[in-house]
Amino acid sequence: MERDATIEILRTHERALQQRGIRHATRFDSTALGEVQARRDVDTLIDLGKDLKRDVDGSVGPCHVIGDLFPVAVDVADRQSLKERIRTRIERDAVPAV
């Protein structure tokens, strides 16, 4: 999916995402930078609210909420669960949406 389309979908559903504990959603990967590729999935970096548990139960729900917004596969990463080296690389290429 194109960058602008995915960002618009995330912004349109900002209130619902925040109600499910997602404070921020950011699009990352080469499509986020506007590069055209054959990729069809959406890579999203999220920040969960402090009151959500950082375990499988706490992050699966928000992942499904984002996944249900798109007609393509979605990969969701929780910023707090990433190793610093990976997080730094993703943040360099990220395009904030929500």
MOPAC internal coordinates of N, CA, C and O (Angstrom, degrees):
PM7 1SCF
backbone

  N    0.0000 0     0.00 0     0.00 0    0    0    0
  C    1.4633 1     0.00 0     0.00 0    1    0    0
  C    1.5182 1   109.43 1     0.00 0    2    1    0
  O    1.2310 1   121.15 1   -30.57 1    3    2    1
  N    1.3005 1   115.41 1   149.43 1    3    2    1
  C    1.4478 1   120.61 1   179.06 1    5    3    2
  C    1.5290 1   111.05 1   -72.08 1    6    5    3
  O    1.2310 1   121.70 1   -29.74 1    7    6    5
  N    1.3287 1   114.34 1   150.26 1    7    6    5
  C    1.4598 1   121.48 1  -177.42 1    9    7    6
  C    1.5209 1   112.51 1   -54.61 1   10    9    7
  O    1.2310 1   120.02 1   127.30 1   11   10    9
  N    1.3303 1   117.56 1   -52.70 1   11   10    9
  C    1.4651 1   120.18 1  -174.97 1   13   11   10
  C    1.5245 1   112.22 1   -61.94 1   14   13   11
  O    1.2310 1   120.22 1   143.20 1   15   14   13
  N    1.3121 1   117.19 1   -36.80 1   15   14   13
  C    1.4691 1   120.99 1   179.72 1   17   15   14
  C    1.5245 1   110.78 1   -65.83 1   18   17   15
  O    1.2310 1   120.33 1   137.35 1   19   18   17
  N    1.3206 1   116.97 1   -42.65 1   19   18   17
  C    1.4702 1   119.10 1  -178.54 1   21   19   18
  C    1.5180 1   111.24 1   -70.66 1   22   21   19
  O    1.2310 1   120.44 1   141.71 1   23   22   21
  N    1.3122 1   116.77 1   -38.29 1   23   22   21
  C    1.4611 1   119.35 1   178.53 1   25   23   22
  C    1.5241 1   110.29 1   -65.80 1   26   25   23
  O    1.2310 1   120.09 1   139.98 1   27   26   25
  N    1.3169 1   117.44 1   -40.02 1   27   26   25
  C    1.4648 1   121.12 1   178.27 1   29   27   26
  C    1.5364 1   110.86 1   -62.58 1   30   29   27
  O    1.2310 1   120.19 1   138.77 1   31   30   29
  N    1.3187 1   117.24 1   -41.23 1   31   30   29
  C    1.4736 1   120.35 1   178.23 1   33   31   30
  C    1.5220 1   109.97 1   -61.53 1   34   33   31
  O    1.2310 1   120.10 1   133.82 1   35   34   33
  N    1.3283 1   117.41 1   -46.18 1   35   34   33
  C    1.4659 1   120.64 1   179.41 1   37   35   34
  C    1.5282 1   110.87 1   -62.27 1   38   37   35
  O    1.2310 1   120.15 1   137.66 1   39   38   37
  N    1.3151 1   117.33 1   -42.34 1   39   38   37
  C    1.4710 1   120.64 1  -179.42 1   41   39   38
  C    1.5149 1   111.63 1   -67.92 1   42   41   39
  O    1.2310 1   120.00 1   142.50 1   43   42   41
  N    1.3168 1   117.60 1   -37.50 1   43   42   41
  C    1.4603 1   121.64 1   178.44 1   45   43   42
  C    1.5278 1   111.10 1   -61.73 1   46   45   43
  O    1.2310 1   120.53 1   146.73 1   47   46   45
  N    1.3293 1   116.58 1   -33.27 1   47   46   45
  C    1.4633 1   121.64 1  -177.04 1   49   47   46
  C    1.5275 1   112.60 1  -103.69 1   50   49   47
  O    1.2310 1   120.45 1  -159.27 1   51   50   49
  N    1.3157 1   116.75 1    20.73 1   51   50   49
  C    1.4722 1   121.17 1  -176.36 1   53   51   50
  C    1.5253 1   112.40 1   -54.78 1   54   53   51
  O    1.2310 1   120.12 1   132.84 1   55   54   53
  N    1.3077 1   117.38 1   -47.16 1   55   54   53
  C    1.4739 1   120.32 1  -177.66 1   57   55   54
  C    1.5317 1   111.11 1   -61.33 1   58   57   55
  O    1.2310 1   119.91 1   134.71 1   59   58   57
  N    1.3258 1   117.77 1   -45.29 1   59   58   57
  C    1.4649 1   121.53 1   179.40 1   61   59   58
  C    1.5271 1   110.84 1   -63.82 1   62   61   59
  O    1.2310 1   120.19 1   141.51 1   63   62   61
  N    1.3122 1   117.25 1   -38.49 1   63   62   61
  C    1.4678 1   120.37 1   178.74 1   65   63   62
  C    1.5248 1   109.97 1   -64.89 1   66   65   63
  O    1.2310 1   120.34 1   136.01 1   67   66   65
  N    1.3239 1   116.96 1   -43.99 1   67   66   65
  C    1.4534 1   119.86 1   179.78 1   69   67   66
  C    1.5244 1   111.91 1   -65.91 1   70   69   67
  O    1.2310 1   120.19 1   145.66 1   71   70   69
  N    1.3188 1   117.24 1   -34.34 1   71   70   69
  C    1.4640 1   120.46 1   176.83 1   73   71   70
  C    1.5253 1   111.62 1   -64.95 1   74   73   71
  O    1.2310 1   120.14 1   153.65 1   75   74   73
  N    1.3211 1   117.35 1   -26.35 1   75   74   73
  C    1.4691 1   121.80 1   178.09 1   77   75   74
  C    1.5203 1   112.88 1   -92.14 1   78   77   75
  O    1.2310 1   120.46 1  -171.32 1   79   78   77
  N    1.3579 1   116.73 1     8.68 1   79   78   77
  C    1.4565 1   120.80 1   174.72 1   81   79   78
  C    1.5139 1   115.69 1    94.29 1   82   81   79
  O    1.2310 1   120.12 1  -171.92 1   83   82   81
  N    1.3343 1   117.37 1     8.08 1   83   82   81
  C    1.4586 1   120.65 1   178.85 1   85   83   82
  C    1.5284 1   107.74 1   -93.41 1   86   85   83
  O    1.2310 1   120.87 1   -71.60 1   87   86   85
  N    1.3230 1   115.95 1   108.40 1   87   86   85
  C    1.4698 1   120.44 1  -178.37 1   89   87   86
  C    1.5172 1   111.74 1   -76.31 1   90   89   87
  O    1.2310 1   120.42 1   139.58 1   91   90   89
  N    1.3316 1   116.80 1   -40.42 1   91   90   89
  C    1.4674 1   121.48 1  -178.67 1   93   91   90
  C    1.5231 1   108.74 1  -142.06 1   94   93   91
  O    1.2310 1   120.87 1   -34.81 1   95   94   93
  N    1.3156 1   115.93 1   145.19 1   95   94   93
  C    1.4669 1   122.26 1   172.92 1   97   95   94
  C    1.5214 1   107.23 1  -130.81 1   98   97   95
  O    1.2310 1   121.03 1   -48.50 1   99   98   97
  N    1.3206 1   115.64 1   131.50 1   99   98   97
  C    1.4536 1   122.13 1  -176.29 1  101   99   98
  C    1.5147 1   109.13 1  -129.12 1  102  101   99
  O    1.2310 1   120.27 1   -44.11 1  103  102  101
  N    1.3020 1   117.09 1   135.89 1  103  102  101
  C    1.4703 1   122.02 1   177.57 1  105  103  102
  C    1.5130 1   108.18 1   -88.76 1  106  105  103
  O    1.2310 1   120.25 1   -47.38 1  107  106  105
  N    1.3281 1   117.12 1   132.62 1  107  106  105
  C    1.4531 1   119.50 1   176.22 1  109  107  106
  C    1.5152 1   109.94 1  -139.08 1  110  109  107
  O    1.2310 1   119.98 1   -24.96 1  111  110  109
  N    1.2718 1   117.64 1   155.04 1  111  110  109
  C    1.4599 1   131.09 1   175.91 1  113  111  110
  C    1.5154 1   106.78 1   129.69 1  114  113  111
  O    1.2310 1   119.74 1     2.66 1  115  114  113
  N    1.2900 1   118.09 1  -177.34 1  115  114  113
  C    1.4600 1   120.36 1  -175.97 1  117  115  114
  C    1.5310 1   112.24 1   -66.09 1  118  117  115
  O    1.2310 1   119.78 1   151.41 1  119  118  117
  N    1.3292 1   118.03 1   -28.59 1  119  118  117
  C    1.4603 1   119.39 1   178.83 1  121  119  118
  C    1.5241 1   109.81 1   -70.89 1  122  121  119
  O    1.2310 1   120.05 1   149.33 1  123  122  121
  N    1.3198 1   117.51 1   -30.67 1  123  122  121
  C    1.4640 1   120.60 1   176.68 1  125  123  122
  C    1.5202 1   110.34 1   -62.61 1  126  125  123
  O    1.2310 1   120.63 1   150.25 1  127  126  125
  N    1.3187 1   116.40 1   -29.75 1  127  126  125
  C    1.4601 1   121.06 1   179.09 1  129  127  126
  C    1.5224 1   111.76 1   -85.45 1  130  129  127
  O    1.2310 1   120.12 1  -179.81 1  131  130  129
  N    1.3248 1   117.38 1     0.19 1  131  130  129
  C    1.4505 1   121.49 1   177.77 1  133  131  130
  C    1.5178 1   114.07 1    90.87 1  134  133  131
  O    1.2310 1   120.05 1  -173.58 1  135  134  133
  N    1.3335 1   117.51 1     6.42 1  135  134  133
  C    1.4590 1   120.25 1   178.44 1  137  135  134
  C    1.5223 1   109.37 1   -79.46 1  138  137  135
  O    1.2310 1   120.32 1   -44.49 1  139  138  137
  N    1.2960 1   117.00 1   135.51 1  139  138  137
  C    1.4601 1   121.63 1  -179.01 1  141  139  138
  C    1.5220 1   108.63 1   -85.08 1  142  141  139
  O    1.2310 1   121.19 1   -52.00 1  143  142  141
  N    1.3137 1   115.33 1   128.00 1  143  142  141
  C    1.4563 1   122.23 1   177.89 1  145  143  142
  C    1.5078 1   108.99 1  -141.23 1  146  145  143
  O    1.2310 1   121.37 1   -11.83 1  147  146  145
  N    1.3140 1   114.98 1   168.17 1  147  146  145
  C    1.4628 1   120.25 1   177.27 1  149  147  146
  C    1.5253 1   111.29 1   -80.16 1  150  149  147
  O    1.2310 1   119.84 1   175.16 1  151  150  149
  N    1.3290 1   117.91 1    -4.84 1  151  150  149
  C    1.4688 1   120.98 1  -179.58 1  153  151  150
  C    1.5193 1   110.60 1   -56.80 1  154  153  151
  O    1.2310 1   121.34 1   -37.64 1  155  154  153
  N    1.2774 1   115.04 1   142.36 1  155  154  153
  C    1.4542 1   118.99 1  -179.53 1  157  155  154
  C    1.5281 1   112.20 1  -120.48 1  158  157  155
  O    1.2310 1   120.10 1   178.15 1  159  158  157
  N    1.3297 1   117.41 1    -1.85 1  159  158  157
  C    1.4627 1   118.46 1  -179.27 1  161  159  158
  C    1.5240 1   110.44 1   -93.86 1  162  161  159
  O    1.2310 1   121.33 1   -10.48 1  163  162  161
  N    1.3273 1   115.06 1   169.52 1  163  162  161
  C    1.4560 1   122.75 1  -178.95 1  165  163  162
  C    1.5244 1   107.46 1  -118.52 1  166  165  163
  O    1.2310 1   120.42 1   -58.86 1  167  166  165
  N    1.3323 1   116.81 1   121.14 1  167  166  165
  C    1.4634 1   121.66 1   177.07 1  169  167  166
  C    1.5178 1   108.42 1   -98.51 1  170  169  167
  O    1.2310 1   120.77 1   -56.84 1  171  170  169
  N    1.3372 1   116.14 1   123.16 1  171  170  169
  C    1.4545 1   121.01 1  -175.04 1  173  171  170
  C    1.5204 1   110.15 1  -130.04 1  174  173  171
  O    1.2310 1   120.85 1   -47.44 1  175  174  173
  N    1.3207 1   115.98 1   132.56 1  175  174  173
  C    1.4577 1   123.38 1   175.64 1  177  175  174
  C    1.5256 1   106.63 1  -104.07 1  178  177  175
  O    1.2310 1   120.33 1   -50.64 1  179  178  177
  N    1.3314 1   116.98 1   129.36 1  179  178  177
  C    1.4625 1   120.31 1  -178.43 1  181  179  178
  C    1.5176 1   111.44 1  -121.19 1  182  181  179
  O    1.2310 1   121.55 1   -26.40 1  183  182  181
  N    1.3184 1   114.65 1   153.60 1  183  182  181
  C    1.4620 1   123.13 1   169.27 1  185  183  182
  C    1.5131 1   106.04 1  -114.32 1  186  185  183
  O    1.2310 1   121.16 1   -59.31 1  187  186  185
  N    1.3209 1   115.39 1   120.69 1  187  186  185
  C    1.4583 1   120.01 1   179.13 1  189  187  186
  C    1.5173 1   110.22 1   -90.43 1  190  189  187
  O    1.2310 1   120.67 1   -28.45 1  191  190  189
  N    1.3248 1   116.32 1   151.55 1  191  190  189
  C    1.4468 1   121.17 1   176.42 1  193  191  190
  C    1.5128 1   111.11 1   -60.09 1  194  193  191
  O    1.2310 1   120.75 1   -27.86 1  195  194  193
  N    1.3064 1   116.18 1   152.14 1  195  194  193
  C    1.4685 1   121.30 1  -177.42 1  197  195  194
  C    1.5195 1   113.05 1   -63.00 1  198  197  195
  O    1.2310 1   120.01 1   155.40 1  199  198  197
  N    1.3236 1   117.59 1   -24.60 1  199  198  197
  C    1.4579 1   120.68 1  -177.80 1  201  199  198
  C    1.5320 1   113.18 1   -81.81 1  202  201  199
  O    1.2310 1   119.97 1   169.75 1  203  202  201
  N    1.3273 1   117.67 1   -10.25 1  203  202  201
  C    1.4667 1   120.02 1   177.52 1  205  203  202
  C    1.5194 1   110.21 1   -82.68 1  206  205  203
  O    1.2310 1   120.92 1   -42.02 1  207  206  205
  N    1.3240 1   115.84 1   137.98 1  207  206  205
  C    1.4531 1   120.13 1   177.35 1  209  207  206
  C    1.5197 1   109.85 1   -67.96 1  210  209  207
  O    1.2310 1   120.48 1   -35.93 1  211  210  209
  N    1.3175 1   116.70 1   144.07 1  211  210  209
  C    1.4659 1   122.07 1   177.88 1  213  211  210
  C    1.5285 1   108.89 1   -95.50 1  214  213  211
  O    1.2310 1   121.26 1  -115.37 1  215  214  213
  N    1.3171 1   115.19 1    64.63 1  215  214  213
  C    1.4545 1   120.35 1   176.99 1  217  215  214
  C    1.5226 1   107.77 1  -140.93 1  218  217  215
  O    1.2310 1   120.28 1     4.73 1  219  218  217
  N    1.3040 1   117.07 1  -175.27 1  219  218  217
  C    1.4606 1   120.36 1  -177.16 1  221  219  218
  C    1.5240 1   111.03 1   -57.91 1  222  221  219
  O    1.2310 1   119.98 1   134.40 1  223  222  221
  N    1.3173 1   117.65 1   -45.60 1  223  222  221
  C    1.4634 1   119.87 1  -178.50 1  225  223  222
  C    1.5202 1   112.26 1   -65.07 1  226  225  223
  O    1.2310 1   120.14 1   145.19 1  227  226  225
  N    1.3235 1   117.33 1   -34.81 1  227  226  225
  C    1.4529 1   121.07 1  -177.43 1  229  227  226
  C    1.5098 1   114.36 1   -76.33 1  230  229  227
  O    1.2310 1   119.78 1   156.72 1  231  230  229
  N    1.3305 1   118.03 1   -23.28 1  231  230  229
  C    1.4593 1   118.87 1  -176.04 1  233  231  230
  C    1.5257 1   113.83 1  -109.86 1  234  233  231
  O    1.2310 1   119.95 1   162.26 1  235  234  233
  N    1.3134 1   117.69 1   -17.74 1  235  234  233
  C    1.4662 1   119.72 1  -178.90 1  237  235  234
  C    1.5229 1   111.38 1   -65.47 1  238  237  235
  O    1.2310 1   119.76 1   136.27 1  239  238  237
  N    1.3147 1   118.07 1   -43.73 1  239  238  237
  C    1.4597 1   121.48 1   179.83 1  241  239  238
  C    1.5200 1   112.71 1   -56.42 1  242  241  239
  O    1.2310 1   119.84 1   126.20 1  243  242  241
  N    1.3550 1   117.91 1   -53.80 1  243  242  241
  C    1.4631 1   119.12 1   178.03 1  245  243  242
  C    1.5298 1   113.17 1   -60.22 1  246  245  243
  O    1.2310 1   119.80 1   145.87 1  247  246  245
  N    1.3041 1   117.98 1   -34.13 1  247  246  245
  C    1.4718 1   120.76 1   177.80 1  249  247  246
  C    1.5203 1   110.79 1   -63.68 1  250  249  247
  O    1.2310 1   120.60 1   138.28 1  251  250  249
  N    1.3170 1   116.45 1   -41.72 1  251  250  249
  C    1.4678 1   120.06 1   178.60 1  253  251  250
  C    1.5243 1   111.33 1   -67.75 1  254  253  251
  O    1.2310 1   120.55 1   142.95 1  255  254  253
  N    1.3342 1   116.56 1   -37.05 1  255  254  253
  C    1.4601 1   120.07 1   179.43 1  257  255  254
  C    1.5256 1   109.63 1   -59.77 1  258  257  255
  O    1.2310 1   120.02 1   133.17 1  259  258  257
  N    1.3230 1   117.57 1   -46.83 1  259  258  257
  C    1.4624 1   120.96 1   179.10 1  261  259  258
  C    1.5269 1   110.20 1   -68.15 1  262  261  259
  O    1.2310 1   120.00 1   136.65 1  263  262  261
  N    1.3096 1   117.60 1   -43.35 1  263  262  261
  C    1.4586 1   121.13 1  -179.92 1  265  263  262
  C    1.5129 1   113.24 1   -59.01 1  266  265  263
  O    1.2310 1   120.58 1   144.67 1  267  266  265
  N    1.3225 1   116.50 1   -35.33 1  267  266  265
  C    1.4673 1   120.59 1  -178.91 1  269  267  266
  C    1.5303 1   113.19 1   -72.02 1  270  269  267
  O    1.2310 1   119.82 1   167.26 1  271  270  269
  N    1.3172 1   117.94 1   -12.74 1  271  270  269
  C    1.4605 1   121.17 1  -178.95 1  273  271  270
  C    1.5250 1   113.39 1   -79.90 1  274  273  271
  O    1.2310 1   120.49 1   161.71 1  275  274  273
  N    1.3385 1   116.67 1   -18.29 1  275  274  273
  C    1.4598 1   120.26 1  -170.79 1  277  275  274
  C    1.5247 1   112.66 1  -119.04 1  278  277  275
  O    1.2310 1   120.63 1   -31.57 1  279  278  277
  N    1.3294 1   116.39 1   148.43 1  279  278  277
  C    1.4674 1   120.70 1   178.41 1  281  279  278
  C    1.5357 1   112.55 1   -84.87 1  282  281  279
  O    1.2310 1   120.58 1  -173.28 1  283  282  281
  N    1.3288 1   116.49 1     6.72 1  283  282  281
  C    1.4631 1   121.68 1  -179.93 1  285  283  282
  C    1.5218 1   108.78 1  -126.36 1  286  285  283
  O    1.2310 1   120.65 1    -8.50 1  287  286  285
  N    1.3206 1   116.36 1   171.50 1  287  286  285
  C    1.4681 1   120.94 1   177.98 1  289  287  286
  C    1.5301 1   110.02 1   -63.58 1  290  289  287
  O    1.2310 1   120.88 1   -33.86 1  291  290  289
  N    1.3232 1   115.93 1   146.14 1  291  290  289
  C    1.4561 1   121.96 1  -179.68 1  293  291  290
  C    1.5211 1   108.99 1  -128.56 1  294  293  291
  O    1.2310 1   121.00 1   -48.66 1  295  294  293
  N    1.3313 1   115.69 1   131.34 1  295  294  293
  C    1.4585 1   121.45 1   172.35 1  297  295  294
  C    1.5203 1   106.68 1  -107.34 1  298  297  295
  O    1.2310 1   120.78 1   -54.34 1  299  298  297
  N    1.3431 1   116.11 1   125.66 1  299  298  297
  C    1.4618 1   121.16 1  -177.96 1  301  299  298
  C    1.5177 1   108.60 1  -118.35 1  302  301  299
  O    1.2310 1   120.59 1   -48.54 1  303  302  301
  N    1.3294 1   116.48 1   131.46 1  303  302  301
  C    1.4564 1   122.06 1   176.65 1  305  303  302
  C    1.5202 1   109.02 1  -122.25 1  306  305  303
  O    1.2310 1   120.58 1   -45.99 1  307  306  305
  N    1.3270 1   116.50 1   134.01 1  307  306  305
  C    1.4549 1   122.46 1   175.67 1  309  307  306
  C    1.5345 1   107.44 1   -86.22 1  310  309  307
  O    1.2310 1   120.29 1   -59.91 1  311  310  309
  N    1.3207 1   117.04 1   120.09 1  311  310  309
  C    1.4659 1   122.02 1  -175.85 1  313  311  310
  C    1.5315 1   111.73 1   -51.74 1  314  313  311
  O    1.2310 1   120.09 1   138.46 1  315  314  313
  N    1.3155 1   117.44 1   -41.54 1  315  314  313
  C    1.4674 1   121.08 1  -176.67 1  317  315  314
  C    1.5298 1   113.42 1   -69.01 1  318  317  315
  O    1.2310 1   120.11 1   157.93 1  319  318  317
  N    1.3171 1   117.40 1   -22.07 1  319  318  317
  C    1.4716 1   119.55 1  -176.91 1  321  319  318
  C    1.5308 1   112.98 1   -91.15 1  322  321  319
  O    1.2310 1   120.25 1   174.00 1  323  322  321
  N    1.3367 1   117.13 1    -6.00 1  323  322  321
  C    1.4595 1   120.26 1  -177.89 1  325  323  322
  C    1.5242 1   112.12 1   -85.20 1  326  325  323
  O    1.2310 1   120.76 1   -32.11 1  327  326  325
  N    1.3079 1   116.15 1   147.89 1  327  326  325
  C    1.4575 1   120.71 1   172.93 1  329  327  326
  C    1.5256 1   107.96 1   -67.14 1  330  329  327
  O    1.2310 1   120.59 1   -31.88 1  331  330  329
  N    1.3109 1   116.48 1   148.12 1  331  330  329
  C    1.4616 1   121.38 1  -174.30 1  333  331  330
  C    1.5269 1   112.79 1   -55.37 1  334  333  331
  O    1.2310 1   119.97 1   138.27 1  335  334  333
  N    1.3020 1   117.67 1   -41.73 1  335  334  333
  C    1.4626 1   121.40 1  -177.65 1  337  335  334
  C    1.5277 1   110.78 1   -63.10 1  338  337  335
  O    1.2310 1   120.22 1   138.91 1  339  338  337
  N    1.3197 1   117.19 1   -41.09 1  339  338  337
  C    1.4688 1   121.46 1   179.23 1  341  339  338
  C    1.5219 1   110.03 1   -72.45 1  342  341  339
  O    1.2310 1   120.99 1   136.61 1  343  342  341
  N    1.3310 1   115.70 1   -43.39 1  343  342  341
  C    1.4622 1   120.45 1  -179.69 1  345  343  342
  C    1.5327 1   110.79 1   -59.59 1  346  345  343
  O    1.2310 1   120.28 1   137.51 1  347  346  345
  N    1.3224 1   117.07 1   -42.49 1  347  346  345
  C    1.4623 1   121.42 1   179.63 1  349  347  346
  C    1.5248 1   111.14 1   -61.44 1  350  349  347
  O    1.2310 1   120.19 1   136.82 1  351  350  349
  N    1.3129 1   117.23 1   -43.18 1  351  350  349
  C    1.4705 1   120.90 1   179.86 1  353  351  350
  C    1.5328 1   111.05 1   -65.19 1  354  353  351
  O    1.2310 1   120.64 1   137.33 1  355  354  353
  N    1.3264 1   116.38 1   -42.67 1  355  354  353
  C    1.4734 1   120.50 1   179.62 1  357  355  354
  C    1.5215 1   110.26 1   -65.83 1  358  357  355
  O    1.2310 1   119.91 1   136.00 1  359  358  357
  N    1.3269 1   117.78 1   -44.00 1  359  358  357
  C    1.4543 1   120.47 1  -178.56 1  361  359  358
  C    1.5281 1   112.18 1   -63.76 1  362  361  359
  O    1.2310 1   119.96 1   150.07 1  363  362  361
  N    1.3066 1   117.67 1   -29.93 1  363  362  361
  C    1.4668 1   121.34 1   178.66 1  365  363  362
  C    1.5368 1   110.84 1   -63.66 1  366  365  363
  O    1.2310 1   120.25 1   144.81 1  367  366  365
  N    1.3399 1   117.12 1   -35.19 1  367  366  365
  C    1.4612 1   121.57 1  -176.16 1  369  367  366
  C    1.5331 1   113.74 1  -100.98 1  370  369  367
  O    1.2310 1   120.29 1  -178.31 1  371  370  369
  N    1.3171 1   117.05 1     1.69 1  371  370  369
  C    1.4679 1   120.25 1  -171.79 1  373  371  370
  C    1.5272 1   112.82 1   -76.49 1  374  373  371
  O    1.2310 1   121.56 1   -31.35 1  375  374  373
  N    1.3308 1   114.62 1   148.65 1  375  374  373
  C    1.4607 1   123.04 1   175.39 1  377  375  374
  C    1.5320 1   106.62 1  -122.10 1  378  377  375
  O    1.2310 1   119.71 1   -70.97 1  379  378  377
  N    1.3536 1   118.15 1   109.03 1  379  378  377
  C    1.4692 1   120.48 1  -178.08 1  381  379  378
  C    1.5237 1   112.12 1   -60.00 1  382  381  379
  O    1.2310 1   121.20 1   -38.69 1  383  382  381
  N    1.3181 1   115.31 1   141.31 1  383  382  381
  C    1.4616 1   121.01 1   178.08 1  385  383  382
  C    1.5289 1   110.34 1  -118.95 1  386  385  383
  O    1.2310 1   120.63 1   131.24 1  387  386  385
  N    1.3132 1   116.40 1   -48.76 1  387  386  385
  C    1.4620 1   121.59 1  -176.89 1  389  387  386
  C    1.5101 1   108.76 1  -126.93 1  390  389  387
  O    1.2310 1   120.10 1   180.00 1  391  390  389

